[in-house]
Amino acid sequence: MKTTLPHVIENGLGEKLIFHRLEPEPDGDRLIVENFVTPGHGPLMHTHWLQDEALTVVRGQMAYEVLGQPVQYAQAGETVVFKRGVPHRFWNCGTDVLNCTGWVKPANTLVFFLSGIYAAQVKSGKPEPDAFDAAYLMTRYAREYDLPLIPSFVKRVVIPTTYRVGRLLGKYRKFADAPEPVLG
Protein backbone atom coordinates (compact mmCIF):
# COMPACT_ATOMS: atom_id res chain seq x y z
CA MET A 1 0.00 0.00 0.00
CA LYS A 2 1.47 3.33 -1.07
CA THR A 3 0.45 6.66 0.43
CA THR A 4 0.90 9.74 -1.70
CA LEU A 5 3.03 12.40 -0.07
CA PRO A 6 2.49 14.94 1.25
CA HIS A 7 -0.02 13.25 3.53
CA VAL A 8 -1.75 15.00 6.45
CA ILE A 9 -3.27 13.30 9.49
CA GLU A 10 -5.04 14.73 12.55
CA ASN A 11 -6.17 12.87 15.65
CA GLY A 12 -8.94 15.29 16.66
CA LEU A 13 -7.16 15.80 19.98
CA GLY A 14 -4.78 18.62 19.15
CA GLU A 15 -2.20 16.90 16.97
CA LYS A 16 -1.64 17.38 13.26
CA LEU A 17 1.18 15.60 11.44
CA ILE A 18 2.32 16.19 7.88
CA PHE A 19 4.43 13.60 6.10
CA HIS A 20 6.10 15.84 3.50
CA ARG A 21 8.37 13.57 1.46
CA LEU A 22 10.78 10.67 1.41
CA GLU A 23 14.46 11.31 0.83
CA PRO A 24 16.11 8.11 -0.42
CA GLU A 25 19.35 7.25 1.37
CA PRO A 26 21.51 4.12 1.06
CA ASP A 27 20.61 2.89 4.55
CA GLY A 28 16.86 3.62 4.36
CA ASP A 29 14.50 6.39 3.31
CA ARG A 30 14.36 9.48 5.50
CA LEU A 31 10.75 10.63 6.04
CA ILE A 32 10.50 14.42 6.36
CA VAL A 33 7.76 15.44 8.78
CA GLU A 34 6.17 18.48 10.36
CA ASN A 35 3.82 18.64 13.32
CA PHE A 36 1.48 21.11 14.94
CA VAL A 37 0.49 20.38 18.55
CA THR A 38 -1.92 22.41 20.68
CA PRO A 39 -1.02 23.24 24.31
CA GLY A 40 -1.01 20.27 26.65
CA HIS A 41 -1.09 17.67 23.88
CA GLY A 42 1.39 15.27 22.33
CA PRO A 43 1.85 11.54 21.73
CA LEU A 44 1.85 8.99 24.51
CA MET A 45 5.10 7.41 25.67
CA HIS A 46 6.10 5.23 22.72
CA THR A 47 8.96 3.31 21.20
CA HIS A 48 9.85 2.78 17.57
CA TRP A 49 12.21 -0.15 17.55
CA LEU A 50 13.56 0.41 14.04
CA GLN A 51 13.66 4.19 13.54
CA ASP A 52 15.51 7.22 14.79
CA GLU A 53 13.49 10.44 15.06
CA ALA A 54 14.57 14.08 15.17
CA LEU A 55 12.40 17.12 15.89
CA THR A 56 13.44 20.75 15.58
CA VAL A 57 11.23 23.28 17.32
CA VAL A 58 10.17 25.98 14.84
CA ARG A 59 7.70 27.76 17.14
CA GLY A 60 6.55 27.18 20.70
CA GLN A 61 7.99 25.18 23.56
CA MET A 62 8.33 21.41 23.67
CA ALA A 63 8.70 19.28 26.77
CA TYR A 64 10.04 15.79 26.24
CA GLU A 65 10.85 12.77 28.30
CA VAL A 66 12.87 9.63 27.80
CA LEU A 67 11.44 6.85 29.97
CA GLY A 68 13.11 6.90 33.40
CA GLN A 69 14.76 10.30 32.90
CA PRO A 70 13.70 13.78 34.00
CA VAL A 71 11.59 15.96 31.73
CA GLN A 72 13.60 18.27 29.48
CA TYR A 73 12.63 21.25 27.34
CA ALA A 74 13.39 22.52 23.85
CA GLN A 75 12.81 26.03 22.50
CA ALA A 76 12.64 27.40 18.95
CA GLY A 77 15.79 26.43 17.03
CA GLU A 78 16.65 23.45 19.23
CA THR A 79 16.70 19.87 17.95
CA VAL A 80 15.96 16.72 19.93
CA VAL A 81 16.94 13.27 18.62
CA PHE A 82 15.24 10.12 19.87
CA LYS A 83 17.24 6.98 19.06
CA ARG A 84 15.52 3.80 17.94
CA GLY A 85 14.49 1.51 20.75
CA VAL A 86 14.33 4.30 23.34
CA PRO A 87 10.87 4.93 24.85
CA HIS A 88 10.01 8.63 24.68
CA ARG A 89 7.24 11.19 24.45
CA PHE A 90 6.91 14.89 23.84
CA TRP A 91 4.19 17.49 24.29
CA ASN A 92 3.43 21.15 23.95
CA CYS A 93 4.22 22.71 27.32
CA GLY A 94 3.64 26.27 26.12
CA THR A 95 0.60 28.42 25.53
CA ASP A 96 0.85 28.67 21.72
CA VAL A 97 0.75 25.97 19.07
CA LEU A 98 3.97 23.94 18.99
CA ASN A 99 5.35 23.57 15.46
CA CYS A 100 8.26 21.24 14.76
CA THR A 101 9.97 19.98 11.64
CA GLY A 102 11.96 16.80 11.57
CA TRP A 103 12.58 13.37 10.17
CA VAL A 104 12.17 9.68 10.90
CA LYS A 105 14.61 7.16 9.47
CA PRO A 106 14.07 4.63 8.04
CA ALA A 107 10.45 5.35 7.16
CA ASN A 108 9.33 1.71 6.98
CA THR A 109 5.61 1.41 7.92
CA LEU A 110 5.40 4.62 9.97
CA VAL A 111 3.01 6.55 7.69
CA PHE A 112 0.53 3.67 7.65
CA PHE A 113 0.85 2.92 11.36
CA LEU A 114 0.42 6.51 12.55
CA SER A 115 -2.38 7.15 10.04
CA GLY A 116 -4.18 4.15 11.52
CA ILE A 117 -3.58 5.24 15.11
CA TYR A 118 -4.77 8.82 14.43
CA ALA A 119 -7.89 7.53 12.63
CA ALA A 120 -8.59 5.22 15.59
CA GLN A 121 -8.28 8.18 17.97
CA VAL A 122 -10.72 10.18 15.84
CA LYS A 123 -13.08 7.20 15.90
CA SER A 124 -12.92 6.91 19.71
CA GLY A 125 -12.80 10.65 20.39
CA LYS A 126 -10.23 9.96 23.12
CA PRO A 127 -6.43 9.66 23.43
CA GLU A 128 -6.99 5.89 23.65
CA PRO A 129 -7.64 4.71 20.09
CA ASP A 130 -10.59 2.52 19.14
CA ALA A 131 -9.89 -0.83 20.84
CA PHE A 132 -10.27 -3.05 17.76
CA ASP A 133 -8.18 -0.83 15.48
CA ALA A 134 -5.51 -0.44 18.15
CA ALA A 135 -5.44 -4.21 18.73
CA TYR A 136 -4.93 -4.80 15.01
CA LEU A 137 -2.13 -2.23 14.67
CA MET A 138 -0.37 -3.16 17.92
CA THR A 139 -0.52 -6.88 17.04
CA ARG A 140 0.53 -6.62 13.39
CA TYR A 141 3.36 -4.15 14.08
CA ALA A 142 4.36 -5.31 17.59
CA ARG A 143 8.00 -5.79 16.55
CA GLU A 144 8.16 -2.24 15.18
CA TYR A 145 6.26 -0.07 17.70
CA ASP A 146 5.37 -0.26 21.37
CA LEU A 147 3.52 1.71 24.04
CA PRO A 148 5.67 0.77 27.05
CA LEU A 149 3.30 2.06 29.72
CA ILE A 150 0.52 -0.35 28.75
CA PRO A 151 0.43 -2.99 31.53
CA SER A 152 1.92 -6.37 30.66
CA PHE A 153 -1.40 -8.18 31.25
CA VAL A 154 -3.10 -5.91 28.71
CA LYS A 155 -0.35 -6.59 26.15
CA ARG A 156 -0.30 -10.34 26.72
CA VAL A 157 -4.03 -11.02 27.19
CA VAL A 158 -6.40 -8.14 26.44
CA ILE A 159 -4.90 -6.91 23.15
CA PRO A 160 -4.51 -10.41 21.60
CA THR A 161 -8.03 -11.34 22.70
CA THR A 162 -9.46 -8.11 21.28
CA TYR A 163 -7.54 -8.76 18.05
CA ARG A 164 -8.98 -12.29 17.72
CA VAL A 165 -12.52 -11.08 18.43
CA GLY A 166 -12.05 -8.31 15.86
CA ARG A 167 -10.99 -10.88 13.25
CA LEU A 168 -14.06 -12.99 14.02
CA LEU A 169 -16.32 -9.94 13.70
CA GLY A 170 -14.73 -8.85 10.40
CA LYS A 171 -13.44 -5.57 11.85
CA TYR A 172 -10.23 -5.57 9.83
CA ARG A 173 -11.40 -5.55 6.22
CA LYS A 174 -10.37 -1.90 5.99
CA PHE A 175 -6.78 -3.01 6.64
CA ALA A 176 -6.71 -5.42 3.67
CA ASP A 177 -3.96 -3.41 1.93
CA ALA A 178 -1.86 -2.91 5.08
CA PRO A 179 1.87 -3.08 4.41
CA GLU A 180 3.71 -6.13 5.63
CA PRO A 181 5.53 -5.63 8.92
CA VAL A 182 9.24 -5.01 8.47
CA LEU A 183 10.01 -7.71 11.05
CA GLY A 184 7.36 -10.34 10.44
C-alpha positions as CSV (number, residue, x, y, z in Angstrom):
1,M,0.0,0.0,0.0
2,K,1.5,3.3,-1.1
3,T,0.4,6.7,0.4
4,T,0.9,9.7,-1.7
5,L,3.0,12.4,-0.1
6,P,2.5,14.9,1.3
7,H,0.0,13.3,3.5
8,V,-1.8,15.0,6.5
9,I,-3.3,13.3,9.5
10,E,-5.0,14.7,12.5
11,N,-6.2,12.9,15.6
12,G,-8.9,15.3,16.7
13,L,-7.2,15.8,20.0
14,G,-4.8,18.6,19.1
15,E,-2.2,16.9,17.0
16,K,-1.6,17.4,13.3
17,L,1.2,15.6,11.4
18,I,2.3,16.2,7.9
19,F,4.4,13.6,6.1
20,H,6.1,15.8,3.5
21,R,8.4,13.6,1.5
22,L,10.8,10.7,1.4
23,E,14.5,11.3,0.8
24,P,16.1,8.1,-0.4
25,E,19.3,7.3,1.4
26,P,21.5,4.1,1.1
27,D,20.6,2.9,4.6
28,G,16.9,3.6,4.4
29,D,14.5,6.4,3.3
30,R,14.4,9.5,5.5
31,L,10.8,10.6,6.0
32,I,10.5,14.4,6.4
33,V,7.8,15.4,8.8
34,E,6.2,18.5,10.4
35,N,3.8,18.6,13.3
36,F,1.5,21.1,14.9
37,V,0.5,20.4,18.5
38,T,-1.9,22.4,20.7
39,P,-1.0,23.2,24.3
40,G,-1.0,20.3,26.6
41,H,-1.1,17.7,23.9
42,G,1.4,15.3,22.3
43,P,1.9,11.5,21.7
44,L,1.9,9.0,24.5
45,M,5.1,7.4,25.7
46,H,6.1,5.2,22.7
47,T,9.0,3.3,21.2
48,H,9.8,2.8,17.6
49,W,12.2,-0.2,17.6
50,L,13.6,0.4,14.0
51,Q,13.7,4.2,13.5
52,D,15.5,7.2,14.8
53,E,13.5,10.4,15.1
54,A,14.6,14.1,15.2
55,L,12.4,17.1,15.9
56,T,13.4,20.8,15.6
57,V,11.2,23.3,17.3
58,V,10.2,26.0,14.8
59,R,7.7,27.8,17.1
60,G,6.6,27.2,20.7
61,Q,8.0,25.2,23.6
62,M,8.3,21.4,23.7
63,A,8.7,19.3,26.8
64,Y,10.0,15.8,26.2
65,E,10.8,12.8,28.3
66,V,12.9,9.6,27.8
67,L,11.4,6.9,30.0
68,G,13.1,6.9,33.4
69,Q,14.8,10.3,32.9
70,P,13.7,13.8,34.0
71,V,11.6,16.0,31.7
72,Q,13.6,18.3,29.5
73,Y,12.6,21.3,27.3
74,A,13.4,22.5,23.8
75,Q,12.8,26.0,22.5
76,A,12.6,27.4,18.9
77,G,15.8,26.4,17.0
78,E,16.7,23.4,19.2
79,T,16.7,19.9,17.9
80,V,16.0,16.7,19.9
81,V,16.9,13.3,18.6
82,F,15.2,10.1,19.9
83,K,17.2,7.0,19.1
84,R,15.5,3.8,17.9
85,G,14.5,1.5,20.7
86,V,14.3,4.3,23.3
87,P,10.9,4.9,24.9
88,H,10.0,8.6,24.7
89,R,7.2,11.2,24.5
90,F,6.9,14.9,23.8
91,W,4.2,17.5,24.3
92,N,3.4,21.1,23.9
93,C,4.2,22.7,27.3
94,G,3.6,26.3,26.1
95,T,0.6,28.4,25.5
96,D,0.9,28.7,21.7
97,V,0.7,26.0,19.1
98,L,4.0,23.9,19.0
99,N,5.4,23.6,15.5
100,C,8.3,21.2,14.8
101,T,10.0,20.0,11.6
102,G,12.0,16.8,11.6
103,W,12.6,13.4,10.2
104,V,12.2,9.7,10.9
105,K,14.6,7.2,9.5
106,P,14.1,4.6,8.0
107,A,10.5,5.3,7.2
108,N,9.3,1.7,7.0
109,T,5.6,1.4,7.9
110,L,5.4,4.6,10.0
111,V,3.0,6.6,7.7
112,F,0.5,3.7,7.6
113,F,0.9,2.9,11.4
114,L,0.4,6.5,12.6
115,S,-2.4,7.1,10.0
116,G,-4.2,4.1,11.5
117,I,-3.6,5.2,15.1
118,Y,-4.8,8.8,14.4
119,A,-7.9,7.5,12.6
120,A,-8.6,5.2,15.6
121,Q,-8.3,8.2,18.0
122,V,-10.7,10.2,15.8
123,K,-13.1,7.2,15.9
124,S,-12.9,6.9,19.7
125,G,-12.8,10.7,20.4
126,K,-10.2,10.0,23.1
127,P,-6.4,9.7,23.4
128,E,-7.0,5.9,23.6
129,P,-7.6,4.7,20.1
130,D,-10.6,2.5,19.1
131,A,-9.9,-0.8,20.8
132,F,-10.3,-3.0,17.8
133,D,-8.2,-0.8,15.5
134,A,-5.5,-0.4,18.2
135,A,-5.4,-4.2,18.7
136,Y,-4.9,-4.8,15.0
137,L,-2.1,-2.2,14.7
138,M,-0.4,-3.2,17.9
139,T,-0.5,-6.9,17.0
140,R,0.5,-6.6,13.4
141,Y,3.4,-4.1,14.1
142,A,4.4,-5.3,17.6
143,R,8.0,-5.8,16.6
144,E,8.2,-2.2,15.2
145,Y,6.3,-0.1,17.7
146,D,5.4,-0.3,21.4
147,L,3.5,1.7,24.0
148,P,5.7,0.8,27.0
149,L,3.3,2.1,29.7
150,I,0.5,-0.4,28.7
151,P,0.4,-3.0,31.5
152,S,1.9,-6.4,30.7
153,F,-1.4,-8.2,31.3
154,V,-3.1,-5.9,28.7
155,K,-0.4,-6.6,26.1
156,R,-0.3,-10.3,26.7
157,V,-4.0,-11.0,27.2
158,V,-6.4,-8.1,26.4
159,I,-4.9,-6.9,23.1
160,P,-4.5,-10.4,21.6
161,T,-8.0,-11.3,22.7
162,T,-9.5,-8.1,21.3
163,Y,-7.5,-8.8,18.0
164,R,-9.0,-12.3,17.7
165,V,-12.5,-11.1,18.4
166,G,-12.0,-8.3,15.9
167,R,-11.0,-10.9,13.3
168,L,-14.1,-13.0,14.0
169,L,-16.3,-9.9,13.7
170,G,-14.7,-8.8,10.4
171,K,-13.4,-5.6,11.8
172,Y,-10.2,-5.6,9.8
173,R,-11.4,-5.6,6.2
174,K,-10.4,-1.9,6.0
175,F,-6.8,-3.0,6.6
176,A,-6.7,-5.4,3.7
177,D,-4.0,-3.4,1.9
178,A,-1.9,-2.9,5.1
179,P,1.9,-3.1,4.4
180,E,3.7,-6.1,5.6
181,P,5.5,-5.6,8.9
182,V,9.2,-5.0,8.5
183,L,10.0,-7.7,11.0
184,G,7.4,-10.3,10.4
